[in-house]
Amino acid sequence: MNAAALDSVADSDPLRDNSLSFNRELSQLDFNFRVLAQAQDPQMPLLERLRYLCISCTNLDEFFEIRAGTLRHAQDLGLVTGPDGLSPATVLARIHERAAKLVAAQYECWNHVLRPALAEAGVRVMHRDGWSEQQTQWLREYFRDEIMPVLSPLGLDPAHPFPKILNKSLNIVVVLKGKDAFGREGHLAIVRAPRSLPRIIQIPEEVSGGTHDFVFLSAVLSAFVDELFPGMQVKGAYQFRVTRNSELILDEDEVENLALALRDELVGRGYLRAVRLEIAEQCPDEIVRTLLENFDLTENAVYRINGPVNLNRVIQVYDLVQRPELKFPPFQPRLLQGVEAMFDKMAEGDVLLHHPFDSFTPVLELLKQAAEDPNVLAIKQTLYRTGKESPIVDSLVQAARNGKDVTVVVELRARFDEEANLGLADRLQDAGVQVVYGVVGYKTHAKMMLIVRREGRKLRRYVHLGTGNYHSGTARVYTDFGLFTADPDIGNDVHLIFQQLSGLAPSIKLKRLLQSPFTLHAGVLKRIDRETRHAKAGKPARIIAKMNALNEPQVVRALYQASQAGVQIDLIVRGACTLRPGVPGISENIRVRSIVGRFLEHHRVYWFANDGAPDLFCSSADWLERNLLRRIETGFPILSPELARRVYDEALANYLADNLSAWELQSDGEYARVQPVGDDAPHSAQACLLDKICG
């Protein structure tokens, strides 16, 4: 920010200047450029580069479904601007500019870098104009046998208005000439590809001559679409895809049965308001205008695509091609010693797991052992995302069948997992588990497990707290911490929170944990203020925090004030960050970096120097308004000095030393890739942990 911008707020509080806040949506969008940079990196294994490309595409889909969709909703309602002062209309216009550049970069990477490199490595995703006669014949027969029977082409005329188009589905708009059997003039037709059809088709080796030869379904549809319209001439066939708002909005105060209301909403989710149209680059303007009119979209919502509109579906090639030399080398997570007796292990002292480097097995084992242990009386757990065929759910069901008192807080509104969570809630209830859906108006995002066990004449509480979900799959690819503890104070705190979630408990006072929406926000602000006071008193003052995103205005303001007082602040923020670092007189003591590597950075850690008596918390919460003020979250201290040092070393100091996978946020909003300087040895935080923990 330049001096003129600050001068413009002459007598007002300079910390309220709009230019001190980046826009959250634009910041989140820019994260995908950093993901795409992994796909563009020739040092990465080739199929991993393909995976990063697909991740950037999938992320962009979700961005339009949620962030852009929410913005259009805000625009319709005339809602006020955020701290950055930008109106929804302005942000949407800037999103189009940035997204257009991202899309162009994605297809440049695919068409001119990855596709040729894959072909050279013997993995061919073949252009339609590159099919041999034998390949074409096989694909034609495949189309007739496997594809055409499930297609229902629809001609557009007064009796057949424009059909409903499902969110992110593959479609072909066909331009026709001639008359059909009823004498009707051909004009336009829509061919919708059912989701039952594979989006990537592998050609048999005996036909193609190559072990790994693939084509996109969209190419096959375009090539043989004329067979759907016998007697008519196909003048053009253009693939398109529409993205719709997927944010479910329920007025929970008016809902008597949340599960029933959510089921009703899910039925129509795929047909909510359109927010983006992707269409083949060569499609005539007239047809584009027709589609925009039907989807009620403006010109800045269309993206002309030089390639398949569903590029992210090429991720199937990653799974189908078994070429270890083109992927990251496999690793074996470290398994906790004593995992066969988890209660004895926890009774000896607190245990910390750092996923994915430490195996998730102890979490599964603790619950499995609790389900079978005759001394276990009760189990309470929160579930946000669990995945299909979850061993967690299996153990909870078994525990209930074994006579344990089992209570599970299922968050039905876990985005894109709503349907799965409704299903698991039904399964748990059928087994006799008491299922509750948390608190109206507040998502339950905290990750907690509480086990009550009789030991002699006393009851003892065993607790697991995590920064990530109870999901075996994501535990292999997300970085997260999990704490096992039998500490009485933490056990009592967790017990009180579960009481609050499952009943109508009054306000509670916790001894060890911070809890959103009550004490977590205030606790963070209190500790930032304490560092500020230490700095003003001439004492060393430092804050290091790691999270996925940062936008809460009061926290941002407190960090600016701490910086002005001289507190040295390092923030490791994977995605969106609205704080502007490096502004003279305001944030020159704040550094913000983002790590993009093999694993998705997911753990949240807050560390405050506290004049030589450091305060360290792990948490399920980012420093976002929603997490700190509108969700049920926890921040849990690491009481063991040895384990606290481990968290600091592995998740903070280690990541601040990264000069291979790190990007530093500049004061102008751009990210610069961090490089080794001088004699600095190259250092990757994740590679270091793989070597240190997995051996």
PyMOL commands that set and color helices and strands:
alter all, ss='L'
color gray80, all
select helices_A, chain A and resi 3-7+14-16+18-20+24-39+46-77+88-120+128-130+133-150+205-208+217-228+252-254+258-271+285-295+299-301+311-320+324-326+339-348+361-372+391-401+418-430+474-476+488-502+520-536+553-565+610-612+625-629+641-656+685-694
alter helices_A, ss='H'
color red, helices_A
select strands_A, chain A and resi 123-125+154-155+171-177+188-192+200-202+212-216+233-244+274-280+302-305+351-355+376-383+405-410+434-436+443-444+447-455+458-466+478-485+514-516+542-547+568-573+590-595+600-601+604-608+615-619+631-637+662-665+671-673
alter strands_A, ss='S'
color yellow, strands_A
deselect
rebuild
show_as cartoon
